[in-house]
Amino acid sequence: MQKTIILGAGGFAREVLWAFREDNETQARWDILGFIDEDAAKHGKMYCEVSVLGGFEWLEKTDPLGVKLISGVGDPKVKRHFNEKSGRMGFRFCTLIHPGARMSRYVEVGEGTLITAGNIITTQVKIGSHVTVNLSCTIGHDVVIEDYCTIAPGTNIAGNVTIKEGANLGTGVIILPGLTVGKWSTIGAGAVVTHDIPDDVIAVGVPARIIKSGT
């Protein structure tokens, strides 16, 4: 079994743990050692019967050979910070696709990416590294999702859409065909994207409009 540690110990990290356990019911292949979190108040506590091992100082004392990590953090910038920090220690990342996700064989998925239950991902889709596709999203044909993006539950991405690095799509977002969401931009929950979104902005509403630049 692959020894695995989840980065973060918040609510989403517990959902990641659940996804591992669901996958183990199909084929037992994950040995979850625990959580890593920078909040010292959580160290030694148990969540869903799994311990918070410590912070990154715990990883520094751990041989990265034989142990893989996965992010349990939703915020793309925090996720990148944690992943780059642990990557410099020599750790590699596992990729987890929940058995309840439906995907064609023409979907590419990068290292460290998590695809949770209920997702439908069609054909000629490229999903980068350290991406989170949360519950019950639909992703149409020829979509490209770059590294460190987070796609919240219930998001619908139409065909030929490009989601640039680090974009953060809120719950229930709809993106119309052929559009681009820029790097490190945030789309608020329930927004409908009807035109390209530039880099480093926050957009909300129906249709989505930019309310802040320089996220």
VEXDOFI-672043 format. One line per field, with one value per atom (N, C-alpha, C, O): residue number from 1; residue in three letters; x, y, z. Coordinates in steps of 0.2 Angstrom, whole numbers, plus 5000, padded with zeros to 4 digits. Layout:
N
n	NUM  ...;
res	ALA  ...;
X	X  ...;
Y	Y  ...;
Z	Z  ...;
This chain:
215
n	1  1  1  1  2  2  2  2  3  3  3  3  4  4  4  4  5  5  5  5  6  6  6  6  7  7  7  7  8  8  8  8  9  9  9  9  10  10  10  10  11  11  11  11  12  12  12  12  13  13  13  13  14  14  14  14  15  15  15  15  16  16  16  16  17  17  17  17  18  18  18  18  19  19  19  19  20  20  20  20  21  21  21  21  22  22  22  22  23  23  23  23  24  24  24  24  25  25  25  25  26  26  26  26  27  27  27  27  28  28  28  28  29  29  29  29  30  30  30  30  31  31  31  31  32  32  32  32  33  33  33  33  34  34  34  34  35  35  35  35  36  36  36  36  37  37  37  37  38  38  38  38  39  39  39  39  40  40  40  40  41  41  41  41  42  42  42  42  43  43  43  43  44  44  44  44  45  45  45  45  46  46  46  46  47  47  47  47  48  48  48  48  49  49  49  49  50  50  50  50  51  51  51  51  52  52  52  52  53  53  53  53  54  54  54  54  55  55  55  55  56  56  56  56  57  57  57  57  58  58  58  58  59  59  59  59  60  60  60  60  61  61  61  61  62  62  62  62  63  63  63  63  64  64  64  64  65  65  65  65  66  66  66  66  67  67  67  67  68  68  68  68  69  69  69  69  70  70  70  70  71  71  71  71  72  72  72  72  73  73  73  73  74  74  74  74  75  75  75  75  76  76  76  76  77  77  77  77  78  78  78  78  79  79  79  79  80  80  80  80  81  81  81  81  82  82  82  82  83  83  83  83  84  84  84  84  85  85  85  85  86  86  86  86  87  87  87  87  88  88  88  88  89  89  89  89  90  90  90  90  91  91  91  91  92  92  92  92  93  93  93  93  94  94  94  94  95  95  95  95  96  96  96  96  97  97  97  97  98  98  98  98  99  99  99  99  100  100  100  100  101  101  101  101  102  102  102  102  103  103  103  103  104  104  104  104  105  105  105  105  106  106  106  106  107  107  107  107  108  108  108  108  109  109  109  109  110  110  110  110  111  111  111  111  112  112  112  112  113  113  113  113  114  114  114  114  115  115  115  115  116  116  116  116  117  117  117  117  118  118  118  118  119  119  119  119  120  120  120  120  121  121  121  121  122  122  122  122  123  123  123  123  124  124  124  124  125  125  125  125  126  126  126  126  127  127  127  127  128  128  128  128  129  129  129  129  130  130  130  130  131  131  131  131  132  132  132  132  133  133  133  133  134  134  134  134  135  135  135  135  136  136  136  136  137  137  137  137  138  138  138  138  139  139  139  139  140  140  140  140  141  141  141  141  142  142  142  142  143  143  143  143  144  144  144  144  145  145  145  145  146  146  146  146  147  147  147  147  148  148  148  148  149  149  149  149  150  150  150  150  151  151  151  151  152  152  152  152  153  153  153  153  154  154  154  154  155  155  155  155  156  156  156  156  157  157  157  157  158  158  158  158  159  159  159  159  160  160  160  160  161  161  161  161  162  162  162  162  163  163  163  163  164  164  164  164  165  165  165  165  166  166  166  166  167  167  167  167  168  168  168  168  169  169  169  169  170  170  170  170  171  171  171  171  172  172  172  172  173  173  173  173  174  174  174  174  175  175  175  175  176  176  176  176  177  177  177  177  178  178  178  178  179  179  179  179  180  180  180  180  181  181  181  181  182  182  182  182  183  183  183  183  184  184  184  184  185  185  185  185  186  186  186  186  187  187  187  187  188  188  188  188  189  189  189  189  190  190  190  190  191  191  191  191  192  192  192  192  193  193  193  193  194  194  194  194  195  195  195  195  196  196  196  196  197  197  197  197  198  198  198  198  199  199  199  199  200  200  200  200  201  201  201  201  202  202  202  202  203  203  203  203  204  204  204  204  205  205  205  205  206  206  206  206  207  207  207  207  208  208  208  208  209  209  209  209  210  210  210  210  211  211  211  211  212  212  212  212  213  213  213  213  214  214  214  214  215  215  215  215;
res	MET  MET  MET  MET  GLN  GLN  GLN  GLN  LYS  LYS  LYS  LYS  THR  THR  THR  THR  ILE  ILE  ILE  ILE  ILE  ILE  ILE  ILE  LEU  LEU  LEU  LEU  GLY  GLY  GLY  GLY  ALA  ALA  ALA  ALA  GLY  GLY  GLY  GLY  GLY  GLY  GLY  GLY  PHE  PHE  PHE  PHE  ALA  ALA  ALA  ALA  ARG  ARG  ARG  ARG  GLU  GLU  GLU  GLU  VAL  VAL  VAL  VAL  LEU  LEU  LEU  LEU  TRP  TRP  TRP  TRP  ALA  ALA  ALA  ALA  PHE  PHE  PHE  PHE  ARG  ARG  ARG  ARG  GLU  GLU  GLU  GLU  ASP  ASP  ASP  ASP  ASN  ASN  ASN  ASN  GLU  GLU  GLU  GLU  THR  THR  THR  THR  GLN  GLN  GLN  GLN  ALA  ALA  ALA  ALA  ARG  ARG  ARG  ARG  TRP  TRP  TRP  TRP  ASP  ASP  ASP  ASP  ILE  ILE  ILE  ILE  LEU  LEU  LEU  LEU  GLY  GLY  GLY  GLY  PHE  PHE  PHE  PHE  ILE  ILE  ILE  ILE  ASP  ASP  ASP  ASP  GLU  GLU  GLU  GLU  ASP  ASP  ASP  ASP  ALA  ALA  ALA  ALA  ALA  ALA  ALA  ALA  LYS  LYS  LYS  LYS  HIS  HIS  HIS  HIS  GLY  GLY  GLY  GLY  LYS  LYS  LYS  LYS  MET  MET  MET  MET  TYR  TYR  TYR  TYR  CYS  CYS  CYS  CYS  GLU  GLU  GLU  GLU  VAL  VAL  VAL  VAL  SER  SER  SER  SER  VAL  VAL  VAL  VAL  LEU  LEU  LEU  LEU  GLY  GLY  GLY  GLY  GLY  GLY  GLY  GLY  PHE  PHE  PHE  PHE  GLU  GLU  GLU  GLU  TRP  TRP  TRP  TRP  LEU  LEU  LEU  LEU  GLU  GLU  GLU  GLU  LYS  LYS  LYS  LYS  THR  THR  THR  THR  ASP  ASP  ASP  ASP  PRO  PRO  PRO  PRO  LEU  LEU  LEU  LEU  GLY  GLY  GLY  GLY  VAL  VAL  VAL  VAL  LYS  LYS  LYS  LYS  LEU  LEU  LEU  LEU  ILE  ILE  ILE  ILE  SER  SER  SER  SER  GLY  GLY  GLY  GLY  VAL  VAL  VAL  VAL  GLY  GLY  GLY  GLY  ASP  ASP  ASP  ASP  PRO  PRO  PRO  PRO  LYS  LYS  LYS  LYS  VAL  VAL  VAL  VAL  LYS  LYS  LYS  LYS  ARG  ARG  ARG  ARG  HIS  HIS  HIS  HIS  PHE  PHE  PHE  PHE  ASN  ASN  ASN  ASN  GLU  GLU  GLU  GLU  LYS  LYS  LYS  LYS  SER  SER  SER  SER  GLY  GLY  GLY  GLY  ARG  ARG  ARG  ARG  MET  MET  MET  MET  GLY  GLY  GLY  GLY  PHE  PHE  PHE  PHE  ARG  ARG  ARG  ARG  PHE  PHE  PHE  PHE  CYS  CYS  CYS  CYS  THR  THR  THR  THR  LEU  LEU  LEU  LEU  ILE  ILE  ILE  ILE  HIS  HIS  HIS  HIS  PRO  PRO  PRO  PRO  GLY  GLY  GLY  GLY  ALA  ALA  ALA  ALA  ARG  ARG  ARG  ARG  MET  MET  MET  MET  SER  SER  SER  SER  ARG  ARG  ARG  ARG  TYR  TYR  TYR  TYR  VAL  VAL  VAL  VAL  GLU  GLU  GLU  GLU  VAL  VAL  VAL  VAL  GLY  GLY  GLY  GLY  GLU  GLU  GLU  GLU  GLY  GLY  GLY  GLY  THR  THR  THR  THR  LEU  LEU  LEU  LEU  ILE  ILE  ILE  ILE  THR  THR  THR  THR  ALA  ALA  ALA  ALA  GLY  GLY  GLY  GLY  ASN  ASN  ASN  ASN  ILE  ILE  ILE  ILE  ILE  ILE  ILE  ILE  THR  THR  THR  THR  THR  THR  THR  THR  GLN  GLN  GLN  GLN  VAL  VAL  VAL  VAL  LYS  LYS  LYS  LYS  ILE  ILE  ILE  ILE  GLY  GLY  GLY  GLY  SER  SER  SER  SER  HIS  HIS  HIS  HIS  VAL  VAL  VAL  VAL  THR  THR  THR  THR  VAL  VAL  VAL  VAL  ASN  ASN  ASN  ASN  LEU  LEU  LEU  LEU  SER  SER  SER  SER  CYS  CYS  CYS  CYS  THR  THR  THR  THR  ILE  ILE  ILE  ILE  GLY  GLY  GLY  GLY  HIS  HIS  HIS  HIS  ASP  ASP  ASP  ASP  VAL  VAL  VAL  VAL  VAL  VAL  VAL  VAL  ILE  ILE  ILE  ILE  GLU  GLU  GLU  GLU  ASP  ASP  ASP  ASP  TYR  TYR  TYR  TYR  CYS  CYS  CYS  CYS  THR  THR  THR  THR  ILE  ILE  ILE  ILE  ALA  ALA  ALA  ALA  PRO  PRO  PRO  PRO  GLY  GLY  GLY  GLY  THR  THR  THR  THR  ASN  ASN  ASN  ASN  ILE  ILE  ILE  ILE  ALA  ALA  ALA  ALA  GLY  GLY  GLY  GLY  ASN  ASN  ASN  ASN  VAL  VAL  VAL  VAL  THR  THR  THR  THR  ILE  ILE  ILE  ILE  LYS  LYS  LYS  LYS  GLU  GLU  GLU  GLU  GLY  GLY  GLY  GLY  ALA  ALA  ALA  ALA  ASN  ASN  ASN  ASN  LEU  LEU  LEU  LEU  GLY  GLY  GLY  GLY  THR  THR  THR  THR  GLY  GLY  GLY  GLY  VAL  VAL  VAL  VAL  ILE  ILE  ILE  ILE  ILE  ILE  ILE  ILE  LEU  LEU  LEU  LEU  PRO  PRO  PRO  PRO  GLY  GLY  GLY  GLY  LEU  LEU  LEU  LEU  THR  THR  THR  THR  VAL  VAL  VAL  VAL  GLY  GLY  GLY  GLY  LYS  LYS  LYS  LYS  TRP  TRP  TRP  TRP  SER  SER  SER  SER  THR  THR  THR  THR  ILE  ILE  ILE  ILE  GLY  GLY  GLY  GLY  ALA  ALA  ALA  ALA  GLY  GLY  GLY  GLY  ALA  ALA  ALA  ALA  VAL  VAL  VAL  VAL  VAL  VAL  VAL  VAL  THR  THR  THR  THR  HIS  HIS  HIS  HIS  ASP  ASP  ASP  ASP  ILE  ILE  ILE  ILE  PRO  PRO  PRO  PRO  ASP  ASP  ASP  ASP  ASP  ASP  ASP  ASP  VAL  VAL  VAL  VAL  ILE  ILE  ILE  ILE  ALA  ALA  ALA  ALA  VAL  VAL  VAL  VAL  GLY  GLY  GLY  GLY  VAL  VAL  VAL  VAL  PRO  PRO  PRO  PRO  ALA  ALA  ALA  ALA  ARG  ARG  ARG  ARG  ILE  ILE  ILE  ILE  ILE  ILE  ILE  ILE  LYS  LYS  LYS  LYS  SER  SER  SER  SER  GLY  GLY  GLY  GLY  THR  THR  THR  THR;
X	5004  5000  5004  5010  5002  5006  5005  4999  5010  5010  5009  5012  5004  5001  5000  4998  5002  5000  4996  4998  4991  4987  4990  4990  4991  4993  4987  4983  4987  4981  4977  4977  4973  4969  4962  4959  4960  4953  4948  4949  4942  4936  4938  4936  4941  4942  4947  4946  4952  4956  4953  4955  4948  4944  4940  4939  4938  4934  4939  4937  4945  4950  4952  4952  4952  4952  4947  4948  4941  4935  4936  4934  4938  4939  4944  4943  4950  4954  4951  4952  4947  4944  4939  4938  4935  4931  4935  4932  4940  4944  4947  4947  4949  4951  4946  4948  4940  4934  4934  4932  4936  4937  4943  4943  4949  4955  4959  4961  4961  4965  4972  4976  4974  4980  4983  4989  4979  4982  4982  4978  4988  4989  4990  4996  4985  4985  4988  4986  4994  4998  4995  4996  4993  4990  4990  4991  4988  4988  4994  4997  4996  5001  4998  4994  4999  4995  5000  5003  5000  5004  5001  5005  4995  4992  4994  4992  4998  5001  4995  4996  4990  4984  4981  4978  4982  4979  4984  4982  4990  4995  4993  4992  4993  4991  4984  4982  4980  4973  4971  4975  4965  4962  4956  4952  4956  4951  4949  4953  4942  4940  4945  4946  4947  4952  4959  4962  4961  4967  4971  4968  4977  4981  4984  4986  4984  4988  4995  4996  4999  5006  5010  5015  5009  5013  5013  5009  5018  5019  5024  5026  5027  5032  5038  5042  5039  5045  5045  5050  5039  5038  5040  5044  5038  5040  5048  5051  5051  5058  5062  5068  5059  5062  5060  5062  5056  5054  5057  5058  5059  5062  5056  5051  5057  5052  5051  5046  5056  5056  5050  5050  5046  5040  5034  5029  5035  5029  5027  5031  5021  5018  5013  5010  5012  5008  5002  5002  4997  4992  4989  4989  4987  4984  4977  4973  4976  4969  4967  4963  4970  4969  4965  4967  4960  4956  4959  4959  4962  4964  4970  4975  4970  4975  4982  4987  4982  4989  4992  4998  4988  4990  4992  4997  4988  4990  4997  5001  4998  5005  5010  5015  5009  5014  5016  5022  5011  5012  5016  5020  5013  5016  5023  5027  5025  5031  5036  5042  5034  5038  5040  5045  5035  5036  5040  5044  5039  5042  5050  5054  5051  5059  5062  5068  5058  5060  5061  5064  5059  5060  5054  5054  5048  5042  5039  5039  5036  5032  5024  5023  5020  5013  5009  5010  5004  5000  4994  4992  4991  4985  4979  4980  4973  4968  4961  4959  4958  4952  4947  4948  4942  4937  4933  4932  4932  4929  4922  4919  4919  4912  4913  4907  4919  4919  4919  4921  4916  4915  4919  4919  4924  4929  4930  4930  4931  4933  4940  4944  4943  4950  4954  4960  4951  4954  4955  4954  4956  4957  4964  4966  4968  4975  4974  4971  4977  4977  4984  4988  4986  4993  4994  4989  5000  5002  4999  4999  4997  4995  4987  4985  4984  4977  4972  4973  4967  4961  4955  4953  4952  4945  4940  4941  4935  4931  4925  4924  4920  4914  4910  4909  4906  4901  4903  4898  4909  4911  4910  4911  4909  4908  4913  4912  4918  4923  4923  4925  4922  4921  4927  4930  4929  4934  4939  4937  4945  4951  4951  4952  4951  4952  4959  4961  4962  4969  4968  4967  4970  4970  4977  4980  4979  4986  4988  4984  4993  4995  4992  4991  4991  4989  4982  4981  4978  4971  4966  4967  4961  4956  4949  4947  4946  4940  4935  4935  4931  4927  4920  4920  4916  4910  4906  4904  4904  4898  4899  4894  4905  4906  4905  4906  4904  4904  4909  4909  4913  4919  4918  4919  4917  4915  4922  4927  4921  4926  4931  4930  4938  4943  4944  4947  4943  4944  4951  4954  4955  4961  4961  4959  4963  4963  4971  4973  4974  4981  4982  4977  4988  4991  4988  4986  4986  4984  4977  4975  4973  4966  4962  4964  4957  4952  4945  4943  4942  4935  4930  4930  4926  4922  4916  4914  4912  4906  4901  4900  4898  4893  4895  4890  4901  4903  4902  4903  4900  4899  4903  4902  4908  4912  4911  4912  4909  4907  4913  4919  4912  4918  4922  4920  4929  4934  4935  4937  4935  4936  4943  4946  4947  4953  4953  4951  4955  4956  4963  4967  4966  4973  4975  4971  4982  4985  4982  4981  4980  4978  4972  4970  4968  4961  4957  4958  4952  4948  4941  4938  4937  4930  4926  4926  4921  4917  4911  4910  4907  4902  4897  4895  4895  4890  4891  4887  4898  4900  4898  4898  4896  4894  4899  4899  4903  4907  4905  4905  4903  4901  4906  4912  4904  4910  4915  4913  4921  4926  4930  4934  4928  4931  4937  4939  4940  4946  4946  4943  4947  4948  4955  4959  4957  4965  4968  4964  4974  4978  4977  4976  4976  4975  4969  4968  4964  4958  4953  4953  4948  4943  4936  4935  4932  4925  4920  4921  4916  4912  4907  4905  4904  4899  4893  4891  4891  4885  4885  4880  4891  4892  4892  4893  4890  4889  4894  4893  4899  4905  4903  4902  4902  4900  4905  4904  4911  4916  4923  4923  4928  4935  4936  4934  4939  4941  4949  4952  4951  4959  4962  4958  4968  4972  4971  4969  4971  4972  4966  4967  4960  4954  4949  4950  4944  4938  4932  4931  4928  4922  4916  4917  4911  4905  4899  4899  4893  4887  4885  4888  4879  4876  4873  4868  4877  4883  4889  4888  4895  4900  4903  4904  4904  4908  4913  4913  4919  4925  4923  4921  4924  4923  4930  4930  4935  4942  4947  4947  4953  4959  4964  4965  4969  4975  4973  4974  4971  4969  4975  4974;
Y	4994  5000  5006  5006  5011  5018  5022  5024  5023  5027  5035  5037  5038  5044  5049  5047  5055  5061  5066  5068  5069  5074  5081  5082  5086  5092  5096  5097  5099  5102  5098  5091  5101  5097  5100  5099  5104  5107  5103  5097  5106  5102  5099  5093  5102  5099  5093  5088  5094  5088  5082  5077  5083  5077  5074  5068  5078  5076  5072  5067  5074  5071  5064  5059  5063  5057  5052  5047  5055  5051  5048  5042  5052  5050  5044  5039  5045  5039  5033  5027  5034  5028  5025  5018  5029  5026  5022  5017  5025  5022  5015  5010  5015  5009  5003  4997  5005  5000  4997  4991  5000  4997  4993  4987  4995  4992  4995  5001  4991  4993  4995  4990  5001  5003  5009  5011  5013  5019  5017  5015  5019  5019  5026  5029  5029  5036  5037  5034  5040  5041  5046  5046  5051  5057  5063  5063  5069  5075  5079  5078  5084  5089  5096  5098  5100  5107  5111  5110  5118  5123  5125  5129  5124  5126  5122  5116  5124  5120  5117  5112  5121  5119  5113  5109  5111  5104  5098  5093  5100  5094  5089  5091  5083  5077  5076  5071  5080  5079  5074  5073  5071  5066  5068  5071  5068  5069  5063  5061  5061  5055  5049  5045  5049  5043  5043  5038  5049  5050  5056  5061  5055  5060  5066  5065  5072  5077  5076  5077  5074  5072  5078  5077  5084  5090  5095  5094  5099  5104  5102  5096  5106  5104  5102  5099  5104  5101  5094  5090  5091  5084  5081  5075  5084  5081  5082  5077  5087  5088  5082  5080  5078  5072  5066  5060  5066  5060  5059  5064  5053  5051  5051  5047  5055  5056  5050  5049  5045  5039  5035  5033  5033  5028  5032  5028  5038  5042  5047  5051  5048  5053  5057  5055  5063  5068  5070  5068  5073  5076  5082  5082  5087  5093  5092  5090  5094  5095  5102  5103  5106  5113  5116  5114  5120  5122  5128  5129  5133  5139  5138  5135  5140  5138  5141  5138  5147  5150  5147  5145  5145  5141  5134  5131  5131  5125  5125  5120  5130  5130  5131  5128  5135  5136  5130  5128  5126  5120  5115  5111  5114  5109  5111  5106  5117  5119  5118  5116  5120  5119  5111  5110  5107  5100  5097  5092  5100  5097  5099  5095  5104  5106  5101  5100  5097  5092  5086  5081  5085  5079  5075  5069  5077  5073  5073  5079  5068  5067  5067  5066  5068  5068  5063  5061  5060  5055  5059  5064  5055  5057  5053  5047  5056  5052  5054  5059  5049  5049  5045  5039  5048  5044  5039  5041  5033  5028  5030  5028  5035  5038  5043  5046  5045  5050  5046  5040  5049  5046  5050  5056  5047  5050  5045  5039  5049  5045  5043  5046  5039  5037  5042  5042  5048  5053  5059  5065  5058  5063  5062  5057  5068  5068  5071  5076  5068  5071  5071  5066  5077  5078  5075  5073  5075  5073  5078  5084  5074  5078  5081  5084  5079  5081  5076  5070  5079  5076  5077  5083  5072  5072  5068  5062  5071  5069  5065  5065  5063  5059  5063  5070  5060  5063  5067  5070  5068  5072  5068  5062  5072  5069  5073  5079  5070  5073  5069  5063  5073  5070  5068  5062  5071  5069  5074  5080  5072  5077  5083  5089  5081  5085  5085  5079  5090  5090  5094  5100  5090  5093  5093  5087  5098  5099  5096  5092  5098  5095  5099  5105  5096  5099  5103  5108  5100  5103  5099  5093  5103  5100  5101  5107  5095  5095  5093  5087  5097  5095  5092  5091  5090  5086  5088  5094  5084  5084  5090  5094  5090  5095  5092  5086  5096  5093  5097  5103  5093  5097  5094  5088  5099  5097  5095  5096  5094  5092  5097  5103  5095  5100  5105  5111  5104  5109  5108  5102  5113  5113  5117  5122  5113  5116  5116  5110  5121  5121  5120  5120  5120  5118  5123  5128  5119  5123  5126  5130  5124  5127  5123  5117  5126  5123  5124  5130  5119  5119  5117  5111  5121  5120  5116  5115  5113  5108  5111  5117  5107  5109  5114  5117  5115  5119  5116  5110  5119  5117  5121  5127  5117  5120  5117  5111  5122  5119  5118  5119  5116  5114  5119  5125  5117  5122  5128  5133  5127  5132  5131  5125  5136  5136  5139  5145  5135  5138  5139  5134  5145  5146  5144  5144  5144  5142  5146  5152  5142  5145  5148  5151  5147  5150  5146  5140  5150  5147  5148  5154  5143  5143  5141  5136  5146  5145  5140  5138  5138  5133  5135  5141  5131  5132  5137  5139  5138  5142  5139  5133  5143  5141  5145  5151  5141  5144  5142  5136  5147  5146  5144  5145  5141  5137  5142  5148  5140  5143  5149  5153  5150  5155  5154  5148  5159  5158  5162  5167  5158  5161  5162  5157  5168  5170  5167  5165  5168  5165  5168  5175  5164  5166  5171  5175  5170  5174  5170  5164  5173  5170  5172  5177  5166  5167  5165  5160  5170  5169  5164  5162  5161  5156  5158  5164  5154  5155  5159  5161  5162  5166  5163  5157  5166  5164  5168  5174  5164  5168  5168  5162  5174  5174  5178  5178  5179  5182  5181  5179  5181  5180  5184  5190  5181  5184  5185  5180  5191  5192  5189  5186  5189  5187  5191  5197  5188  5191  5196  5202  5194  5198  5193  5187  5197  5193  5195  5201  5190  5191  5188  5182  5191  5188  5190  5195  5186  5188  5185  5181  5187  5184  5190  5193  5191  5188  5190  5195  5186  5188  5195  5196  5199  5205  5206  5204  5210  5210  5216  5221  5214  5218  5220  5225  5217  5218  5216  5210  5220  5218  5217  5220  5212  5211  5207  5209  5201  5196  5194  5191;
Z	5000  5000  5000  5003  4997  4996  5003  5004  5006  5012  5010  5005  5013  5010  5016  5022  5015  5020  5017  5011  5021  5018  5021  5027  5016  5019  5020  5016  5027  5029  5034  5033  5038  5043  5044  5049  5039  5040  5037  5036  5036  5033  5027  5026  5022  5015  5016  5012  5020  5021  5024  5022  5028  5030  5024  5024  5019  5013  5009  5006  5009  5005  5008  5005  5015  5018  5016  5015  5016  5014  5007  5006  5003  4996  4996  4992  5000  5000  5003  5000  5008  5011  5006  5005  5002  4997  4992  4989  4990  4984  4987  4984  4994  4997  4997  4997  4997  4997  4990  4989  4985  4978  4977  4975  4980  4980  4985  4985  4990  4996  4993  4992  4993  4990  4994  4992  4999  5002  5009  5013  5012  5019  5022  5021  5025  5026  5033  5038  5033  5039  5044  5050  5041  5045  5041  5035  5045  5042  5044  5049  5040  5042  5042  5037  5047  5047  5051  5056  5049  5052  5058  5062  5060  5066  5072  5072  5076  5081  5086  5089  5086  5091  5089  5093  5082  5080  5081  5080  5082  5082  5088  5093  5086  5090  5091  5094  5088  5088  5083  5078  5084  5079  5075  5078  5069  5065  5061  5057  5062  5058  5059  5055  5065  5068  5065  5065  5062  5059  5063  5064  5064  5068  5064  5058  5067  5065  5067  5073  5063  5064  5067  5071  5064  5066  5060  5056  5060  5055  5050  5050  5046  5041  5045  5041  5051  5054  5055  5055  5055  5055  5049  5049  5043  5037  5036  5033  5039  5038  5041  5039  5046  5049  5046  5048  5040  5037  5031  5027  5029  5023  5018  5018  5012  5007  5003  4999  5003  4999  5002  5008  4998  5000  5003  5004  5004  5006  5001  4998  4999  4995  4998  5003  4996  4999  4994  4988  4997  4993  4997  5003  4993  4996  4999  4995  5005  5008  5009  5013  5005  5005  4999  4993  5000  4994  4991  4985  4995  4992  4987  4990  4981  4976  4979  4978  4981  4983  4989  4990  4994  5000  4998  5000  4993  4991  4987  4988  4983  4980  4985  4985  4990  4995  4999  5000  5001  5004  5000  5002  4994  4989  4987  4987  4986  4984  4990  4989  4996  5002  5003  5004  5003  5004  4998  4998  4992  4986  4986  4984  4989  4990  4995  4995  4999  5004  5000  5003  4994  4990  4990  4987  4993  4992  4985  4982  4983  4977  4980  4986  4975  4976  4973  4967  4976  4973  4970  4971  4965  4961  4963  4963  4965  4967  4963  4963  4960  4956  4960  4960  4963  4966  4962  4956  4964  4960  4957  4952  4960  4958  4953  4951  4951  4945  4939  4938  4934  4927  4922  4921  4919  4914  4908  4909  4903  4897  4897  4901  4893  4893  4890  4889  4887  4884  4888  4886  4895  4900  4903  4905  4902  4905  4912  4913  4917  4924  4927  4926  4929  4932  4939  4942  4941  4948  4953  4952  4958  4964  4964  4968  4958  4957  4960  4961  4963  4966  4962  4961  4960  4957  4962  4962  4964  4969  4966  4960  4971  4968  4964  4965  4960  4956  4950  4946  4948  4943  4936  4936  4931  4924  4920  4919  4917  4913  4906  4906  4901  4895  4891  4892  4886  4881  4879  4879  4878  4876  4881  4879  4887  4893  4896  4897  4897  4900  4907  4907  4912  4919  4922  4922  4924  4926  4933  4935  4936  4942  4948  4947  4954  4960  4959  4962  4955  4953  4958  4959  4961  4964  4960  4959  4959  4956  4961  4962  4964  4970  4967  4961  4972  4970  4965  4964  4960  4956  4951  4950  4948  4942  4936  4935  4930  4924  4920  4920  4916  4912  4905  4904  4900  4893  4889  4892  4883  4878  4877  4877  4877  4875  4880  4878  4886  4891  4894  4894  4895  4898  4905  4906  4910  4917  4919  4920  4920  4922  4929  4933  4931  4938  4943  4942  4949  4955  4955  4960  4950  4950  4955  4957  4958  4962  4959  4958  4958  4955  4961  4962  4963  4969  4966  4960  4971  4969  4965  4965  4960  4956  4950  4948  4949  4943  4937  4936  4932  4925  4920  4919  4917  4912  4905  4904  4901  4894  4890  4892  4884  4880  4877  4877  4876  4873  4878  4876  4885  4890  4892  4893  4894  4897  4903  4904  4909  4915  4917  4918  4917  4918  4925  4930  4926  4932  4939  4939  4944  4950  4950  4956  4945  4946  4951  4952  4954  4959  4957  4958  4956  4954  4959  4962  4961  4967  4965  4960  4971  4970  4965  4965  4960  4956  4950  4947  4949  4943  4936  4936  4932  4925  4920  4920  4916  4911  4904  4902  4900  4893  4888  4890  4883  4878  4876  4875  4875  4872  4876  4873  4882  4886  4890  4890  4892  4896  4903  4903  4908  4915  4916  4916  4918  4919  4925  4929  4925  4930  4937  4938  4942  4949  4950  4955  4945  4946  4950  4950  4953  4957  4954  4953  4953  4951  4957  4959  4959  4965  4963  4958  4969  4969  4965  4965  4960  4957  4951  4947  4949  4943  4937  4936  4932  4925  4921  4920  4918  4915  4907  4904  4904  4897  4893  4887  4896  4892  4896  4901  4892  4895  4901  4902  4906  4912  4913  4912  4914  4914  4920  4924  4920  4926  4932  4932  4938  4945  4946  4948  4945  4946  4950  4951  4953  4956  4952  4951  4950  4946  4949  4951  4949  4952  4948  4944  4949  4947  4940  4938  4938  4932  4928  4929  4922  4920  4925  4928  4925  4929  4927  4921  4932  4931  4936  4942  4934  4938  4944  4942  4950  4955  4959  4963  4957  4960  4956  4953  4955  4952  4957  4962  4955  4959  4965  4971  4964  4969  4974  4978;
